Amino acid sequence: MNSVLEFQRLMRFAAMTFVLSGVVVHESRAEELQGYMKVATKLLYVSDMPGAIATLEAGLKSDPKNSDAYFMLGEAYGSLGHKDLSARNYKLAYKFDHDPSAPSSRYEVKDDTVYDKTTNLTWQRCSVGQKWTSGKGCLGVVQQMSFEDAQAQATGLWRVPTKIELSSLLDKKRVGAELPLKIDEIAFPGLDENQLWYWTSTPESETFAWSVGFGEDNQYHGYNYRSFRFGLRLVKSGQ
């Protein structure tokens, strides 16, 4: 925790107002919070949840309506088993980032790909079997396949996501509106409402493997027979 306190001290120093030749120079509140969030992301990656929480809460004093920071707090508290605190922060995240006509602010959408700033993952915007068409979205049929066939779809940097990676696409901010967990359909259009289960790369046994559902209330993941036919969305690390 000493490293967190030291970081907070440095951030306060960086955010101080300086007067140079009569010109006032200062760091904006949003920029200050981004510094905290970068550190918090690294702490979350190494599973230092208390450190991430302390860093995010300190950063929110600079920008108390930042949706992404509240979302990260929800993830951190959830990992520690604090369901009430996790839900409270997800609700705040939804409150400050609810625009049904635009994708979540955690995403950078570029034509046929979506970069998730909170996980440093880039996703194919369309499901396997579909093709992105500018101005029209994801056209075509979502291909259904077995677990083994899904693993064979990996190509180049694109791979089948793990259970944790695919589950991260569920919009937990919807909890704040008492809506079922679901994928962001602005960022990821063209879903087949009758085929909302997707394969991961995570096996359970020689018979079963893990999948994630994007429209099944809160029953959003589970393991199924490898022969079941589900959809697939590919991912790659970084941008």
Secondary structure, DSSP 8 states (H G I E B T S, - for coil): -HHHHHHHHHHHHHTS-EEETTEEE---HHHHHHHHHHHHHHHHHTT-HHHHHHHHHHHTTT-TT-HHHHHHHHHHHHHTT-HHHHHHHHHHHHHTT--TTS--TTEEEETTEEEETTTTEEEESS-TTEEEETTTEEEE----B-HHHHHTT-BTTBB---HHHHHTTB-GGGGGGT----B-TTTS----TT--EEEEEEE-SSSEEEEEESSSTT--EEEEETTS-BB---EEE--
